[in-house]
Amino acid sequence: MTQKLLRRPDVETLTGLSRTSIYRMMKSGDFPRPVRLGSRSVAWREADLMDWMDNLATTTVA
């Protein structure tokens, strides 16, 4: 299975969230944490984001 890593601009596009919202939600534990690629770069696992969105959809539907 191939793991795809997404950088922050791609995460913003995929989720529709702003940079500020992403980091605020990460701080509160409501958004997946990125993986460190180097000393100054991070990326998110696409699978983690898809799981988060699937879970979000099931928890917000009445």
C-alpha positions in Angstrom: 0.0 0.0 0.0 1.4 3.4 -1.0 1.3 6.1 1.6 0.7 9.6 0.2 1.9 12.6 2.1 0.3 16.0 1.8 1.8 19.3 2.5 -0.1 22.1 4.3 -1.5 23.9 1.2 -2.8 20.5 0.0 -4.4 19.8 3.4 -6.1 23.2 3.3 -7.5 22.5 -0.1 -8.6 19.0 0.8 -10.3 20.0 4.1 -11.4 23.6 3.3 -9.8 24.7 6.6 -7.4 27.6 7.0 -3.9 27.3 8.3 -5.0 28.8 11.6 -7.9 26.4 12.0 -5.7 23.4 11.3 -3.2 24.3 13.9 -5.9 25.3 16.4 -7.6 22.0 15.9 -4.3 20.1 16.2 -3.6 21.8 19.5 -7.0 20.8 20.9 -6.6 17.2 19.6 -9.3 17.5 17.0 -7.2 17.2 13.9 -4.5 14.6 12.8 -0.9 15.4 13.7 1.6 15.7 10.8 4.7 13.6 10.5 8.1 15.3 10.5 10.0 15.1 7.2 13.0 17.1 8.3 14.0 19.8 10.7 11.7 22.4 9.1 9.1 20.4 7.2 6.1 18.3 8.0 3.4 16.6 6.0 0.1 14.8 6.8 -0.7 11.2 5.8 -3.5 11.2 3.4 -5.0 8.1 5.0 -5.1 9.9 8.4 -6.9 12.9 6.9 -9.4 10.6 5.1 -10.1 8.7 8.3 -10.6 12.0 10.1 -13.0 13.3 7.5 -15.0 10.0 7.5 -15.2 10.1 11.3 -16.2 13.8 11.2 -19.0 13.0 8.7 -20.4 10.2 10.9 -20.3 12.2 14.1 -22.0 15.3 12.6 -24.9 13.6 10.9 -28.0 13.6 13.1 
